[in-house]
Amino acid sequence: MILRRYGHTLHSVRPNFDSKAMTEIGFRRDQERSLPVSELGEQYQLVETLDLSSQADGYVHDEVEQALLADLESQLKALEARLGEGEVLVVESEQGVDYPKTRSEQKNEVIQGENKIHFYVNVHPPLRIGRYRRSA
Protein backbone atom coordinates (compact mmCIF):
# COMPACT_ATOMS: atom_id res chain seq x y z
CA MET A 1 0.00 0.00 0.00
CA ILE A 2 1.19 3.50 -0.85
CA LEU A 3 0.29 6.42 1.42
CA ARG A 4 0.61 10.15 0.76
CA ARG A 5 0.12 13.10 3.04
CA TYR A 6 -2.81 15.46 2.49
CA GLY A 7 -2.87 18.03 5.28
CA HIS A 8 -2.78 16.23 8.63
CA THR A 9 -3.82 12.86 7.20
CA LEU A 10 -2.14 10.12 5.18
CA HIS A 11 -4.37 8.61 2.48
CA SER A 12 -3.84 5.49 0.41
CA VAL A 13 -3.10 6.40 -3.21
CA ARG A 14 -2.45 4.94 -6.64
CA PRO A 15 0.09 6.40 -9.08
CA ASN A 16 -1.38 8.72 -11.69
CA PHE A 17 1.58 9.50 -13.92
CA ASP A 18 0.50 11.38 -17.05
CA SER A 19 2.81 13.07 -19.55
CA LYS A 20 0.05 15.47 -20.61
CA ALA A 21 -0.76 16.72 -17.09
CA MET A 22 0.65 19.88 -15.53
CA THR A 23 2.02 17.75 -12.68
CA GLU A 24 3.20 14.63 -14.50
CA ILE A 25 4.05 12.68 -11.34
CA GLY A 26 0.76 12.56 -9.49
CA PHE A 27 -1.21 10.33 -7.17
CA ARG A 28 -4.93 9.70 -6.87
CA ARG A 29 -6.57 8.79 -3.56
CA ASP A 30 -8.22 5.37 -3.66
CA GLN A 31 -10.25 5.64 -0.40
CA GLU A 32 -8.91 2.32 0.94
CA ARG A 33 -7.22 3.70 4.04
CA SER A 34 -6.47 6.89 5.89
CA LEU A 35 -4.33 7.53 8.94
CA PRO A 36 -3.56 10.67 10.93
CA VAL A 37 0.05 11.75 10.34
CA SER A 38 0.68 11.68 14.10
CA GLU A 39 -0.14 7.96 14.20
CA LEU A 40 2.45 7.10 11.55
CA GLY A 41 5.29 7.67 14.05
CA GLU A 42 3.39 5.84 16.79
CA GLN A 43 2.42 2.77 14.77
CA TYR A 44 5.25 2.49 12.23
CA GLN A 45 9.01 2.85 12.10
CA LEU A 46 10.99 3.99 9.09
CA VAL A 47 12.97 1.10 7.58
CA GLU A 48 14.52 2.87 4.60
CA THR A 49 14.19 5.88 2.33
CA LEU A 50 14.52 5.38 -1.41
CA ASP A 51 15.00 7.92 -4.20
CA LEU A 52 13.32 6.87 -7.44
CA SER A 53 14.47 8.47 -10.65
CA SER A 54 14.47 7.73 -14.34
CA GLN A 55 15.70 9.10 -17.62
CA ALA A 56 14.83 8.62 -21.27
CA ASP A 57 15.68 10.10 -24.63
CA GLY A 58 14.36 10.07 -28.17
CA TYR A 59 12.96 12.20 -30.98
CA VAL A 60 9.30 12.59 -29.93
CA HIS A 61 8.98 14.54 -26.68
CA ASP A 62 5.69 13.04 -25.46
CA GLU A 63 6.83 9.46 -26.19
CA VAL A 64 10.08 10.07 -24.29
CA GLU A 65 8.21 11.50 -21.33
CA GLN A 66 5.71 8.61 -21.37
CA ALA A 67 8.58 6.09 -21.34
CA LEU A 68 10.20 7.88 -18.40
CA LEU A 69 6.94 7.93 -16.41
CA ALA A 70 6.23 4.27 -17.21
CA ASP A 71 9.68 3.33 -15.90
CA LEU A 72 9.19 5.38 -12.74
CA GLU A 73 5.77 3.81 -12.15
CA SER A 74 7.16 0.30 -12.66
CA GLN A 75 9.88 1.01 -10.07
CA LEU A 76 7.23 2.14 -7.60
CA LYS A 77 5.00 -0.87 -8.27
CA ALA A 78 7.98 -3.22 -7.85
CA LEU A 79 8.66 -1.68 -4.42
CA GLU A 80 5.02 -2.11 -3.50
CA ALA A 81 5.03 -5.75 -4.64
CA ARG A 82 8.03 -6.49 -2.38
CA LEU A 83 6.41 -5.07 0.77
CA GLY A 84 6.38 -7.46 3.70
CA GLU A 85 3.58 -8.03 6.18
CA GLY A 86 2.74 -4.81 8.04
CA GLU A 87 4.77 -2.60 5.70
CA VAL A 88 3.65 0.48 3.77
CA LEU A 89 5.25 2.94 1.38
CA VAL A 90 4.90 6.65 2.11
CA VAL A 91 5.50 9.39 -0.47
CA GLU A 92 7.99 11.59 1.39
CA SER A 93 8.38 14.21 -1.37
CA GLU A 94 6.39 17.34 -0.49
CA GLN A 95 4.51 19.68 -2.82
CA GLY A 96 6.29 23.01 -3.05
CA VAL A 97 9.43 21.74 -1.31
CA ASP A 98 11.08 18.85 -3.15
CA TYR A 99 8.35 17.37 -5.32
CA PRO A 100 9.68 15.57 -8.42
CA LYS A 101 9.23 17.09 -11.85
CA THR A 102 10.22 15.97 -15.33
CA ARG A 103 13.03 18.09 -16.77
CA SER A 104 13.74 18.23 -20.49
CA GLU A 105 16.73 19.20 -22.55
CA GLN A 106 16.86 19.20 -26.29
CA LYS A 107 19.63 19.14 -28.82
CA ASN A 108 19.42 19.83 -32.53
CA GLU A 109 20.94 17.09 -34.66
CA VAL A 110 21.43 16.71 -38.36
CA ILE A 111 20.70 13.15 -39.48
CA GLN A 112 21.04 12.32 -43.17
CA GLY A 113 20.66 15.98 -44.05
CA GLU A 114 17.53 16.52 -41.92
CA ASN A 115 17.29 18.60 -38.79
CA LYS A 116 15.97 16.58 -35.85
CA ILE A 117 15.44 17.48 -32.24
CA HIS A 118 16.69 14.93 -29.73
CA PHE A 119 14.97 15.11 -26.34
CA TYR A 120 16.56 14.09 -23.05
CA VAL A 121 14.15 13.85 -20.10
CA ASN A 122 14.86 13.03 -16.48
CA VAL A 123 13.20 13.35 -13.07
CA HIS A 124 14.58 15.96 -10.71
CA PRO A 125 14.48 15.92 -7.77
CA PRO A 126 13.93 12.18 -7.37
CA LEU A 127 10.66 10.80 -6.00
CA ARG A 128 11.45 10.12 -2.33
CA ILE A 129 9.66 7.08 -0.88
CA GLY A 130 9.85 5.83 2.69
CA ARG A 131 9.30 2.18 3.55
CA TYR A 132 7.71 1.82 6.97
CA ARG A 133 7.15 -1.29 9.07
CA ARG A 134 4.49 -1.63 11.76
CA SER A 135 6.04 -1.36 15.24
CA ALA A 136 5.88 -4.43 17.45
Rosetta blueprint (number, residue, H / E / L):
1 M L
2 I E
3 L E
4 R E
5 R E
6 Y E
7 G L
8 H L
9 T E
10 L E
11 H E
12 S E
13 V E
14 R E
15 P E
16 N E
17 F E
18 D L
19 S L
20 K L
21 A L
22 M L
23 T L
24 E L
25 I E
26 G E
27 F E
28 R E
29 R E
30 D E
31 Q E
32 E E
33 R E
34 S E
35 L E
36 P E
37 V H
38 S H
39 E H
40 L H
41 G H
42 E H
43 Q H
44 Y E
45 Q E
46 L E
47 V E
48 E E
49 T E
50 L E
51 D E
52 L E
53 S L
54 S L
55 Q E
56 A E
57 D E
58 G E
59 Y L
60 V L
61 H H
62 D H
63 E H
64 V H
65 E H
66 Q H
67 A H
68 L H
69 L H
70 A H
71 D H
72 L H
73 E H
74 S H
75 Q H
76 L H
77 K H
78 A H
79 L H
80 E H
81 A H
82 R L
83 L L
84 G L
85 E L
86 G L
87 E E
88 V E
89 L E
90 V E
91 V E
92 E L
93 S L
94 E L
95 Q L
96 G L
97 V L
98 D L
99 Y L
100 P L
101 K E
102 T E
103 R E
104 S E
105 E E
106 Q E
107 K E
108 N E
109 E E
110 V E
111 I E
112 Q L
113 G L
114 E E
115 N E
116 K E
117 I E
118 H E
119 F E
120 Y E
121 V E
122 N E
123 V E
124 H E
125 P L
126 P L
127 L E
128 R E
129 I E
130 G E
131 R E
132 Y E
133 R E
134 R E
135 S L
136 A L
